[in-house]
């Protein structure tokens, strides 16, 4: 993969020594100024606000002091798209983020990243960055026992909070043979995740019923499940949540698209305590007449989860703070962070 080949580039500049791409560099013990905009703001790092946020970012986004975590993104893909190969701490200084951004879960789902212990260890060394490891269904043909062993090792990292994303993807004219490959990799990963006691992150695009059946066959009903980038019907959302009481629906920037009325109905109908905010950055950039980030025109970033939260608030006729308070509790229940 392109990111994997380029991430080992040694920087010529000394401006950004805290480098995920070059493991010989080390991280500072702390990052000054949390960016919390309040009378009690101090220069010390807090647990909820471990990042320094630019003033421009604070003004660009909806305002709230309630911390939020992006529960699903891909830092490796995002860094390639934005031509950034150092730390997240340096990335957040260059981009616009809301002042209440407090962390993210980055998903490693390509075999090179899953096997590269040195790389993902350096990424997860930063405050406010947690990880998840799973083989994406697009890579199912590359699944074998060696990769499963690497996944088991990665999922035992101290900052790995879930196994995923994994699952089924029947889009783009998938053949029957490819579906079989996906199911084989999915089942093996579900069983391994269950043995490790890991929550799971499910990718189920255009494969809702098959995903549901394999989940029922391989996981107990009380298992913690994040159904990533949900875009199914309200009826299916209700059915799967009724069967799995600890299943959460991941809401992405798709909810801000005027054409996606189905997802808006899901948000309106779903219990408030079963929703999660996720950007899937760098994909599915939110759309909003009031949010225009000209500094990052090609991608979404983890900070844009706040735009998704505002849309959920609008749909449920709640305040943004109310949404963020409940979602933060949901994140804690799902991931323990």
C-alpha positions, 0 to 999 in steps of 0.5 A, a space after each residue: 500500500 502507498 501509505 506503507 511504502 511512504 511512512 518510513 520516509 525520514 524527514 529532512 526537517 527538524 520542525 516535527 521531531 515527534 514522528 510516527 513515521 520514523 520510530 527512532 524519534 520519541 514523543 514528549 512527555 506532555 503537550 502544552 495547552 489543552 485548548 479548552 476555552 474557559 475561564 479555568 483553562 490552564 496550560 496543563 494537559 487534561 485527561 479529556 482534552 489532551 490536544 492543543 487546538 487552534 483558535 481557527 478551529 474553535 471558531 469554525 465548528 459548533 461550540 461545546 465544551 463537552 468532550 467527544 471521541 471519534 469512534 472510527 477513523 483511519 489515521 494511516 489513510 488520512 496521513 497519505 491523503 493529506 501528505 502528512 507522515 509525522 504524529 497526530 499531535 503535529 497533524 492537529 496543529 496544522 488542521 482545524 479541530 473543535 476545541 472539545 475534541 478529545 480523542 479517536 479510535 484509529 482502525 488498522 485493517 490492511 495486512 501491512 499495518 496489522 503486521 507492522 508492530 513498530 508502526 502501530 505501536 508508535 501511532 498508539 503511543 500518543 495521548 488520546 489515540 486508541 486503536 482497533 485491528 481487523 481485516 477489512 472484507 476487501 482484503 479477505 482474499 489475503 486472509 490466512 493463519 499467519 495474518 490471523 496470528 498477527 491480528 491476535 497479537 495486535 489485538 492484545 496491545 494495551 491501547 487496542 479497544 476492539 477487533 475490527 473493522 471486519 465483516 462483509 461487503 457485497 457492493 461493486 459486483 462481488 462474486 460468489 467466490 469473493 463472498 465465500 472468502 469474506 465469510 471465512 475471514 469474518 467468522 474466523 475473526 469473530 471467533 478469535 475476538 470472542 476468545 480474547 473478549 474483544 468488542 467488535 467493529 462490523 462492516 456490513 455494506 449491502 450485506 445486512 442479513 448475512 452479517 446478522 446471521 453470522 453475528 448470531 451464530 458466532 457471538 453471544 447476545 450480550 457481546 459489545 458490537 459497533 455496527 460501523 457506518 450504518 446505512 441500513 433500514 430503520 427496521 433492520 436497525 431495530 431488529 439487530 439492536 433488539 437481538 444484541 442489547 449491547 450493539 451500537 449504531 455508528 453514524 457517519 457524515 452520511 447523515 448530513 447528506 440531503 439524499 440520505 433520508 433513510 439514515 436520518 430516519 434511523 437516527 430519529 427512531 433509534 434509542 439515543 443510548 445506542 448511537 455512536 459518532 464516527 467520521 471514517 476519516 478521511 472518507 465521507 466528509 460531512 456536508 453543511 451550509 455552515 461548516 466550510 473547512 477550506 484548509 482540508 478540502 479533500 478529506 474528513 478529519 476526526 474533528 468533523 465528528 462534531 458536525 455529525 453530532 450537530 446533525 443528530 441534535 437537529 434530527 432528535 430536537 436536542 441540544 448539542 451538549 445533550 447529544 455529546 453527553 449521551 454519546 460520550 457515555 455510549 463510547 465508555 460503555 462500548 469501548 471502556 474509554 
